[in-house]
Amino acid sequence: MGFNKYAAGNKVYGGGRPMPTVGPVDPAGYKERDALKVRRTAMLRRMQAQQSGNYMSPNNLRRS
């Protein structure tokens, strides 16, 4: 379900909480998310280089 700026009533976040961050935030989750994003973009760049035939490009030669 996406954000609807015309929705009536209070916003409800995961677990029925009225606020998005209640309590301490663990930074390990952010590090894990960022690492997955970096790995995904590296793999996509490699696949795009291979599909276009650029086998000697840095994007294809770099290992993730």
N, CA, C and O atoms as a Maestro MAE file, in Angstrom:
{
 s_m_m2io_version
 :::
 2.0.0
}

f_m_ct {
 s_m_title
 :::
 protein
 m_atom[256] {
  # First column is atom index #
  i_m_mmod_type
  r_m_x_coord
  r_m_y_coord
  r_m_z_coord
  i_m_residue_number
  s_m_chain_name
  s_m_pdb_residue_name
  s_m_pdb_atom_name
  i_m_atomic_number
  :::
  1 25 0.841 -1.163 0.000 1 A "MET " " N  " 7
  2 3 0.000 0.000 0.000 1 A "MET " " CA " 6
  3 2 0.887 1.226 0.000 1 A "MET " " C  " 6
  4 15 1.807 1.322 0.812 1 A "MET " " O  " 8
  5 25 0.635 2.149 -0.878 2 A "GLY " " N  " 7
  6 3 1.446 3.346 -0.982 2 A "GLY " " CA " 6
  7 2 0.894 4.493 -0.167 2 A "GLY " " C  " 6
  8 15 -0.120 4.357 0.518 2 A "GLY " " O  " 8
  9 25 1.565 5.611 -0.247 3 A "PHE " " N  " 7
  10 3 1.160 6.805 0.486 3 A "PHE " " CA " 6
  11 2 0.050 7.500 -0.269 3 A "PHE " " C  " 6
  12 15 0.142 7.704 -1.479 3 A "PHE " " O  " 8
  13 25 -0.994 7.859 0.444 4 A "ASN " " N  " 7
  14 3 -2.108 8.585 -0.147 4 A "ASN " " CA " 6
  15 2 -2.289 9.862 0.651 4 A "ASN " " C  " 6
  16 15 -2.727 9.821 1.801 4 A "ASN " " O  " 8
  17 25 -1.952 11.008 0.044 5 A "LYS " " N  " 7
  18 3 -2.009 12.267 0.788 5 A "LYS " " CA " 6
  19 2 -3.436 12.719 1.057 5 A "LYS " " C  " 6
  20 15 -3.650 13.623 1.865 5 A "LYS " " O  " 8
  21 25 -4.421 12.107 0.395 6 A "TYR " " N  " 7
  22 3 -5.816 12.476 0.605 6 A "TYR " " CA " 6
  23 2 -6.523 11.536 1.584 6 A "TYR " " C  " 6
  24 15 -7.721 11.689 1.820 6 A "TYR " " O  " 8
  25 25 -5.810 10.575 2.153 7 A "ALA " " N  " 7
  26 3 -6.427 9.625 3.067 7 A "ALA " " CA " 6
  27 2 -6.858 10.328 4.357 7 A "ALA " " C  " 6
  28 15 -6.171 11.222 4.853 7 A "ALA " " O  " 8
  29 25 -7.997 9.910 4.883 8 A "ALA " " N  " 7
  30 3 -8.497 10.478 6.130 8 A "ALA " " CA " 6
  31 2 -7.985 9.669 7.312 8 A "ALA " " C  " 6
  32 15 -7.780 8.461 7.192 8 A "ALA " " O  " 8
  33 25 -7.781 10.312 8.436 9 A "GLY " " N  " 7
  34 3 -7.373 9.619 9.648 9 A "GLY " " CA " 6
  35 2 -5.878 9.659 9.869 9 A "GLY " " C  " 6
  36 15 -5.122 10.191 9.057 9 A "GLY " " O  " 8
  37 25 -5.470 9.088 10.983 10 A "ASN " " N  " 7
  38 3 -4.060 9.058 11.358 10 A "ASN " " CA " 6
  39 2 -3.316 8.028 10.528 10 A "ASN " " C  " 6
  40 15 -3.883 7.019 10.107 10 A "ASN " " O  " 8
  41 25 -2.044 8.295 10.301 11 A "LYS " " N  " 7
  42 3 -1.206 7.322 9.601 11 A "LYS " " CA " 6
  43 2 -0.874 6.179 10.556 11 A "LYS " " C  " 6
  44 15 -0.680 6.395 11.752 11 A "LYS " " O  " 8
  45 25 -0.809 4.964 10.020 12 A "VAL " " N  " 7
  46 3 -0.453 3.799 10.817 12 A "VAL " " CA " 6
  47 2 0.743 3.145 10.147 12 A "VAL " " C  " 6
  48 15 0.697 2.797 8.967 12 A "VAL " " O  " 8
  49 25 1.812 2.984 10.913 13 A "TYR " " N  " 7
  50 3 3.027 2.373 10.396 13 A "TYR " " CA " 6
  51 2 3.045 0.895 10.787 13 A "TYR " " C  " 6
  52 15 2.095 0.410 11.401 13 A "TYR " " O  " 8
  53 25 4.111 0.178 10.441 14 A "GLY " " N  " 7
  54 3 4.198 -1.248 10.714 14 A "GLY " " CA " 6
  55 2 3.937 -1.595 12.171 14 A "GLY " " C  " 6
  56 15 4.442 -0.921 13.069 14 A "GLY " " O  " 8
  57 25 3.164 -2.623 12.410 15 A "GLY " " N  " 7
  58 3 2.856 -3.058 13.764 15 A "GLY " " CA " 6
  59 2 1.813 -2.202 14.450 15 A "GLY " " C  " 6
  60 15 1.644 -2.308 15.664 15 A "GLY " " O  " 8
  61 25 1.109 -1.357 13.715 16 A "GLY " " N  " 7
  62 3 0.066 -0.528 14.296 16 A "GLY " " CA " 6
  63 2 0.586 0.661 15.082 16 A "GLY " " C  " 6
  64 15 -0.161 1.257 15.858 16 A "GLY " " O  " 8
  65 25 1.860 1.023 14.896 17 A "ARG " " N  " 7
  66 3 2.441 2.143 15.636 17 A "ARG " " CA " 6
  67 2 2.017 3.465 15.010 17 A "ARG " " C  " 6
  68 15 1.905 3.557 13.788 17 A "ARG " " O  " 8
  69 25 1.778 4.498 15.833 18 A "PRO " " N  " 7
  70 3 1.402 5.799 15.284 18 A "PRO " " CA " 6
  71 2 2.592 6.624 14.812 18 A "PRO " " C  " 6
  72 15 2.404 7.623 14.119 18 A "PRO " " O  " 8
  73 25 3.840 6.224 15.178 19 A "MET " " N  " 7
  74 3 5.035 6.964 14.776 19 A "MET " " CA " 6
  75 2 6.006 5.998 14.091 19 A "MET " " C  " 6
  76 15 6.085 4.834 14.483 19 A "MET " " O  " 8
  77 25 6.751 6.462 13.067 20 A "PRO " " N  " 7
  78 3 7.632 5.543 12.338 20 A "PRO " " CA " 6
  79 2 8.813 5.034 13.157 20 A "PRO " " C  " 6
  80 15 9.211 3.879 13.003 20 A "PRO " " O  " 8
  81 25 9.383 5.872 14.024 21 A "THR " " N  " 7
  82 3 10.517 5.425 14.826 21 A "THR " " CA " 6
  83 2 10.221 5.672 16.299 21 A "THR " " C  " 6
  84 15 10.266 6.806 16.776 21 A "THR " " O  " 8
  85 25 9.927 4.622 16.987 22 A "VAL " " N  " 7
  86 3 9.714 4.687 18.423 22 A "VAL " " CA " 6
  87 2 10.776 3.804 19.054 22 A "VAL " " C  " 6
  88 15 10.820 2.601 18.799 22 A "VAL " " O  " 8
  89 25 11.626 4.390 19.869 23 A "GLY " " N  " 7
  90 3 12.690 3.617 20.487 23 A "GLY " " CA " 6
  91 2 13.990 3.744 19.725 23 A "GLY " " C  " 6
  92 15 14.088 4.512 18.768 23 A "GLY " " O  " 8
  93 25 14.988 2.990 20.151 24 A "PRO " " N  " 7
  94 3 16.304 3.081 19.509 24 A "PRO " " CA " 6
  95 2 16.308 2.477 18.107 24 A "PRO " " C  " 6
  96 15 15.586 1.522 17.823 24 A "PRO " " O  " 8
  97 25 17.126 3.046 17.253 25 A "VAL " " N  " 7
  98 3 17.256 2.574 15.876 25 A "VAL " " CA " 6
  99 2 18.583 1.848 15.746 25 A "VAL " " C  " 6
  100 15 19.622 2.374 16.146 25 A "VAL " " O  " 8
  101 25 18.556 0.640 15.187 26 A "ASP " " N  " 7
  102 3 19.767 -0.162 15.018 26 A "ASP " " CA " 6
  103 2 20.418 0.179 13.679 26 A "ASP " " C  " 6
  104 15 19.817 -0.070 12.634 26 A "ASP " " O  " 8
  105 25 21.636 0.745 13.678 27 A "PRO " " N  " 7
  106 3 22.281 1.117 12.422 27 A "PRO " " CA " 6
  107 2 22.717 -0.071 11.581 27 A "PRO " " C  " 6
  108 15 23.055 0.108 10.411 27 A "PRO " " O  " 8
  109 25 22.720 -1.278 12.135 28 A "ALA " " N  " 7
  110 3 23.134 -2.458 11.358 28 A "ALA " " CA " 6
  111 2 22.175 -2.701 10.196 28 A "ALA " " C  " 6
  112 15 22.593 -3.165 9.136 28 A "ALA " " O  " 8
  113 25 20.917 -2.399 10.383 29 A "GLY " " N  " 7
  114 3 19.947 -2.571 9.308 29 A "GLY " " CA " 6
  115 2 20.233 -1.669 8.127 29 A "GLY " " C  " 6
  116 15 20.048 -2.070 6.977 29 A "GLY " " O  " 8
  117 25 20.681 -0.458 8.398 30 A "TYR " " N  " 7
  118 3 21.023 0.460 7.320 30 A "TYR " " CA " 6
  119 2 22.257 -0.026 6.571 30 A "TYR " " C  " 6
  120 15 22.309 0.055 5.344 30 A "TYR " " O  " 8
  121 25 23.249 -0.531 7.298 31 A "LYS " " N  " 7
  122 3 24.465 -1.033 6.656 31 A "LYS " " CA " 6
  123 2 24.153 -2.229 5.771 31 A "LYS " " C  " 6
  124 15 24.685 -2.344 4.667 31 A "LYS " " O  " 8
  125 25 23.297 -3.115 6.249 32 A "GLU " " N  " 7
  126 3 22.920 -4.290 5.462 32 A "GLU " " CA " 6
  127 2 22.166 -3.880 4.204 32 A "GLU " " C  " 6
  128 15 22.413 -4.413 3.122 32 A "GLU " " O  " 8
  129 25 21.240 -2.923 4.352 33 A "ARG " " N  " 7
  130 3 20.471 -2.440 3.202 33 A "ARG " " CA " 6
  131 2 21.385 -1.801 2.168 33 A "ARG " " C  " 6
  132 15 21.243 -2.052 0.972 33 A "ARG " " O  " 8
  133 25 22.327 -0.973 2.624 34 A "ASP " " N  " 7
  134 3 23.237 -0.305 1.699 34 A "ASP " " CA " 6
  135 2 24.150 -1.294 0.994 34 A "ASP " " C  " 6
  136 15 24.438 -1.133 -0.192 34 A "ASP " " O  " 8
  137 25 24.610 -2.321 1.712 35 A "ALA " " N  " 7
  138 3 25.473 -3.328 1.099 35 A "ALA " " CA " 6
  139 2 24.729 -4.102 0.016 35 A "ALA " " C  " 6
  140 15 25.299 -4.413 -1.030 35 A "ALA " " O  " 8
  141 25 23.468 -4.411 0.263 36 A "LEU " " N  " 7
  142 3 22.676 -5.118 -0.746 36 A "LEU " " CA " 6
  143 2 22.459 -4.251 -1.980 36 A "LEU " " C  " 6
  144 15 22.478 -4.747 -3.107 36 A "LEU " " O  " 8
  145 25 22.251 -2.949 -1.762 37 A "LYS " " N  " 7
  146 3 22.034 -2.039 -2.889 37 A "LYS " " CA " 6
  147 2 23.299 -1.914 -3.737 37 A "LYS " " C  " 6
  148 15 23.226 -1.900 -4.966 37 A "LYS " " O  " 8
  149 25 24.454 -1.822 -3.084 38 A "VAL " " N  " 7
  150 3 25.729 -1.715 -3.812 38 A "VAL " " CA " 6
  151 2 25.977 -2.974 -4.624 38 A "VAL " " C  " 6
  152 15 26.374 -2.898 -5.786 38 A "VAL " " O  " 8
  153 25 25.745 -4.132 -4.019 39 A "ARG " " N  " 7
  154 3 25.943 -5.404 -4.724 39 A "ARG " " CA " 6
  155 2 24.998 -5.531 -5.911 39 A "ARG " " C  " 6
  156 15 25.397 -5.990 -6.981 39 A "ARG " " O  " 8
  157 25 23.754 -5.129 -5.723 40 A "ARG " " N  " 7
  158 3 22.765 -5.217 -6.806 40 A "ARG " " CA " 6
  159 2 23.146 -4.311 -7.980 40 A "ARG " " C  " 6
  160 15 23.059 -4.728 -9.135 40 A "ARG " " O  " 8
  161 25 23.569 -3.077 -7.694 41 A "THR " " N  " 7
  162 3 23.933 -2.174 -8.784 41 A "THR " " CA " 6
  163 2 25.183 -2.666 -9.510 41 A "THR " " C  " 6
  164 15 25.294 -2.509 -10.726 41 A "THR " " O  " 8
  165 25 26.132 -3.263 -8.769 42 A "ALA " " N  " 7
  166 3 27.331 -3.803 -9.416 42 A "ALA " " CA " 6
  167 2 26.966 -4.960 -10.347 42 A "ALA " " C  " 6
  168 15 27.494 -5.068 -11.454 42 A "ALA " " O  " 8
  169 25 26.067 -5.816 -9.890 43 A "MET " " N  " 7
  170 3 25.650 -6.944 -10.726 43 A "MET " " CA " 6
  171 2 24.883 -6.469 -11.954 43 A "MET " " C  " 6
  172 15 25.050 -7.023 -13.041 43 A "MET " " O  " 8
  173 25 24.045 -5.449 -11.793 44 A "LEU " " N  " 7
  174 3 23.308 -4.916 -12.940 44 A "LEU " " CA " 6
  175 2 24.244 -4.282 -13.968 44 A "LEU " " C  " 6
  176 15 24.056 -4.454 -15.173 44 A "LEU " " O  " 8
  177 25 25.250 -3.552 -13.492 45 A "ARG " " N  " 7
  178 3 26.226 -2.953 -14.417 45 A "ARG " " CA " 6
  179 2 26.983 -4.026 -15.183 45 A "ARG " " C  " 6
  180 15 27.229 -3.882 -16.380 45 A "ARG " " O  " 8
  181 25 27.353 -5.105 -14.491 46 A "ARG " " N  " 7
  182 3 28.073 -6.195 -15.152 46 A "ARG " " CA " 6
  183 2 27.191 -6.860 -16.209 46 A "ARG " " C  " 6
  184 15 27.648 -7.136 -17.318 46 A "ARG " " O  " 8
  185 25 25.938 -7.113 -15.866 47 A "MET " " N  " 7
  186 3 25.018 -7.742 -16.823 47 A "MET " " CA " 6
  187 2 24.796 -6.848 -18.037 47 A "MET " " C  " 6
  188 15 24.752 -7.335 -19.167 47 A "MET " " O  " 8
  189 25 24.656 -5.536 -17.809 48 A "GLN " " N  " 7
  190 3 24.449 -4.615 -18.925 48 A "GLN " " CA " 6
  191 2 25.670 -4.567 -19.837 48 A "GLN " " C  " 6
  192 15 25.533 -4.488 -21.058 48 A "GLN " " O  " 8
  193 25 26.859 -4.616 -19.252 49 A "ALA " " N  " 7
  194 3 28.078 -4.612 -20.062 49 A "ALA " " CA " 6
  195 2 28.167 -5.888 -20.890 49 A "ALA " " C  " 6
  196 15 28.549 -5.838 -22.059 49 A "ALA " " O  " 8
  197 25 27.823 -7.024 -20.302 50 A "GLN " " N  " 7
  198 3 27.868 -8.286 -21.029 50 A "GLN " " CA " 6
  199 2 26.834 -8.325 -22.144 50 A "GLN " " C  " 6
  200 15 27.122 -8.812 -23.237 50 A "GLN " " O  " 8
  201 25 25.652 -7.826 -21.885 51 A "GLN " " N  " 7
  202 3 24.598 -7.857 -22.893 51 A "GLN " " CA " 6
  203 2 24.909 -6.955 -24.073 51 A "GLN " " C  " 6
  204 15 24.517 -7.245 -25.203 51 A "GLN " " O  " 8
  205 25 25.620 -5.853 -23.811 52 A "SER " " N  " 7
  206 3 25.961 -4.950 -24.907 52 A "SER " " CA " 6
  207 2 27.260 -5.346 -25.603 52 A "SER " " C  " 6
  208 15 27.669 -4.691 -26.562 52 A "SER " " O  " 8
  209 25 27.915 -6.410 -25.132 53 A "GLY " " N  " 7
  210 3 29.122 -6.899 -25.783 53 A "GLY " " CA " 6
  211 2 30.391 -6.207 -25.324 53 A "GLY " " C  " 6
  212 15 31.438 -6.391 -25.944 53 A "GLY " " O  " 8
  213 25 30.337 -5.424 -24.266 54 A "ASN " " N  " 7
  214 3 31.520 -4.723 -23.747 54 A "ASN " " CA " 6
  215 2 32.226 -5.604 -22.720 54 A "ASN " " C  " 6
  216 15 32.211 -5.312 -21.524 54 A "ASN " " O  " 8
  217 25 32.839 -6.676 -23.193 55 A "TYR " " N  " 7
  218 3 33.451 -7.642 -22.283 55 A "TYR " " CA " 6
  219 2 34.712 -7.121 -21.609 55 A "TYR " " C  " 6
  220 15 35.088 -7.630 -20.553 55 A "TYR " " O  " 8
  221 25 35.372 -6.133 -22.180 56 A "MET " " N  " 7
  222 3 36.593 -5.594 -21.591 56 A "MET " " CA " 6
  223 2 36.347 -4.295 -20.826 56 A "MET " " C  " 6
  224 15 37.304 -3.642 -20.409 56 A "MET " " O  " 8
  225 25 35.100 -3.913 -20.635 57 A "SER " " N  " 7
  226 3 34.814 -2.683 -19.892 57 A "SER " " CA " 6
  227 2 35.060 -2.912 -18.403 57 A "SER " " C  " 6
  228 15 34.952 -4.042 -17.927 57 A "SER " " O  " 8
  229 25 35.389 -1.859 -17.668 58 A "PRO " " N  " 7
  230 3 35.619 -2.007 -16.222 58 A "PRO " " CA " 6
  231 2 34.401 -2.565 -15.475 58 A "PRO " " C  " 6
  232 15 34.549 -3.268 -14.475 58 A "PRO " " O  " 8
  233 25 33.211 -2.250 -15.962 59 A "ASN " " N  " 7
  234 3 32.008 -2.759 -15.306 59 A "ASN " " CA " 6
  235 2 31.895 -4.272 -15.416 59 A "ASN " " C  " 6
  236 15 31.354 -4.924 -14.523 59 A "ASN " " O  " 8
  237 25 32.399 -4.828 -16.500 60 A "ASN " " N  " 7
  238 3 32.334 -6.280 -16.661 60 A "ASN " " CA " 6
  239 2 33.491 -6.977 -15.962 60 A "ASN " " C  " 6
  240 15 33.314 -8.071 -15.427 60 A "ASN " " O  " 8
  241 25 34.663 -6.372 -15.956 61 A "LEU " " N  " 7
  242 3 35.836 -7.006 -15.383 61 A "LEU " " CA " 6
  243 2 35.872 -6.948 -13.869 61 A "LEU " " C  " 6
  244 15 36.506 -7.788 -13.231 61 A "LEU " " O  " 8
  245 25 35.193 -5.956 -13.279 62 A "ARG " " N  " 7
  246 3 35.202 -5.788 -11.815 62 A "ARG " " CA " 6
  247 2 34.352 -6.877 -11.175 62 A "ARG " " C  " 6
  248 15 33.211 -7.103 -11.575 62 A "ARG " " O  " 8
  249 25 34.912 -7.540 -10.190 63 A "ARG " " N  " 7
  250 3 34.178 -8.581 -9.460 63 A "ARG " " CA " 6
  251 2 33.498 -7.973 -8.251 63 A "ARG " " C  " 6
  252 15 34.076 -7.123 -7.574 63 A "ARG " " O  " 8
  253 25 32.292 -8.393 -7.977 64 A "SER " " N  " 7
  254 3 31.582 -7.872 -6.814 64 A "SER " " CA " 6
  255 2 31.701 -8.789 -5.638 64 A "SER " " C  " 6
  256 15 31.159 -8.498 -4.572 64 A "SER " " O  " 8
  :::
 }
 m_bond[255] {
  # First column is bond index #
  i_m_from
  i_m_to
  i_m_order
  :::
  1 1 2 1
  2 2 3 1
  3 3 4 2
  4 3 5 1
  5 5 6 1
  6 6 7 1
  7 7 8 2
  8 7 9 1
  9 9 10 1
  10 10 11 1
  11 11 12 2
  12 11 13 1
  13 13 14 1
  14 14 15 1
  15 15 16 2
  16 15 17 1
  17 17 18 1
  18 18 19 1
  19 19 20 2
  20 19 21 1
  21 21 22 1
  22 22 23 1
  23 23 24 2
  24 23 25 1
  25 25 26 1
  26 26 27 1
  27 27 28 2
  28 27 29 1
  29 29 30 1
  30 30 31 1
  31 31 32 2
  32 31 33 1
  33 33 34 1
  34 34 35 1
  35 35 36 2
  36 35 37 1
  37 37 38 1
  38 38 39 1
  39 39 40 2
  40 39 41 1
  41 41 42 1
  42 42 43 1
  43 43 44 2
  44 43 45 1
  45 45 46 1
  46 46 47 1
  47 47 48 2
  48 47 49 1
  49 49 50 1
  50 50 51 1
  51 51 52 2
  52 51 53 1
  53 53 54 1
  54 54 55 1
  55 55 56 2
  56 55 57 1
  57 57 58 1
  58 58 59 1
  59 59 60 2
  60 59 61 1
  61 61 62 1
  62 62 63 1
  63 63 64 2
  64 63 65 1
  65 65 66 1
  66 66 67 1
  67 67 68 2
  68 67 69 1
  69 69 70 1
  70 70 71 1
  71 71 72 2
  72 71 73 1
  73 73 74 1
  74 74 75 1
  75 75 76 2
  76 75 77 1
  77 77 78 1
  78 78 79 1
  79 79 80 2
  80 79 81 1
  81 81 82 1
  82 82 83 1
  83 83 84 2
  84 83 85 1
  85 85 86 1
  86 86 87 1
  87 87 88 2
  88 87 89 1
  89 89 90 1
  90 90 91 1
  91 91 92 2
  92 91 93 1
  93 93 94 1
  94 94 95 1
  95 95 96 2
  96 95 97 1
  97 97 98 1
  98 98 99 1
  99 99 100 2
  100 99 101 1
  101 101 102 1
  102 102 103 1
  103 103 104 2
  104 103 105 1
  105 105 106 1
  106 106 107 1
  107 107 108 2
  108 107 109 1
  109 109 110 1
  110 110 111 1
  111 111 112 2
  112 111 113 1
  113 113 114 1
  114 114 115 1
  115 115 116 2
  116 115 117 1
  117 117 118 1
  118 118 119 1
  119 119 120 2
  120 119 121 1
  121 121 122 1
  122 122 123 1
  123 123 124 2
  124 123 125 1
  125 125 126 1
  126 126 127 1
  127 127 128 2
  128 127 129 1
  129 129 130 1
  130 130 131 1
  131 131 132 2
  132 131 133 1
  133 133 134 1
  134 134 135 1
  135 135 136 2
  136 135 137 1
  137 137 138 1
  138 138 139 1
  139 139 140 2
  140 139 141 1
  141 141 142 1
  142 142 143 1
  143 143 144 2
  144 143 145 1
  145 145 146 1
  146 146 147 1
  147 147 148 2
  148 147 149 1
  149 149 150 1
  150 150 151 1
  151 151 152 2
  152 151 153 1
  153 153 154 1
  154 154 155 1
  155 155 156 2
  156 155 157 1
  157 157 158 1
  158 158 159 1
  159 159 160 2
  160 159 161 1
  161 161 162 1
  162 162 163 1
  163 163 164 2
  164 163 165 1
  165 165 166 1
  166 166 167 1
  167 167 168 2
  168 167 169 1
  169 169 170 1
  170 170 171 1
  171 171 172 2
  172 171 173 1
  173 173 174 1
  174 174 175 1
  175 175 176 2
  176 175 177 1
  177 177 178 1
  178 178 179 1
  179 179 180 2
  180 179 181 1
  181 181 182 1
  182 182 183 1
  183 183 184 2
  184 183 185 1
  185 185 186 1
  186 186 187 1
  187 187 188 2
  188 187 189 1
  189 189 190 1
  190 190 191 1
  191 191 192 2
  192 191 193 1
  193 193 194 1
  194 194 195 1
  195 195 196 2
  196 195 197 1
  197 197 198 1
  198 198 199 1
  199 199 200 2
  200 199 201 1
  201 201 202 1
  202 202 203 1
  203 203 204 2
  204 203 205 1
  205 205 206 1
  206 206 207 1
  207 207 208 2
  208 207 209 1
  209 209 210 1
  210 210 211 1
  211 211 212 2
  212 211 213 1
  213 213 214 1
  214 214 215 1
  215 215 216 2
  216 215 217 1
  217 217 218 1
  218 218 219 1
  219 219 220 2
  220 219 221 1
  221 221 222 1
  222 222 223 1
  223 223 224 2
  224 223 225 1
  225 225 226 1
  226 226 227 1
  227 227 228 2
  228 227 229 1
  229 229 230 1
  230 230 231 1
  231 231 232 2
  232 231 233 1
  233 233 234 1
  234 234 235 1
  235 235 236 2
  236 235 237 1
  237 237 238 1
  238 238 239 1
  239 239 240 2
  240 239 241 1
  241 241 242 1
  242 242 243 1
  243 243 244 2
  244 243 245 1
  245 245 246 1
  246 246 247 1
  247 247 248 2
  248 247 249 1
  249 249 250 1
  250 250 251 1
  251 251 252 2
  252 251 253 1
  253 253 254 1
  254 254 255 1
  255 255 256 2
  :::
 }
}
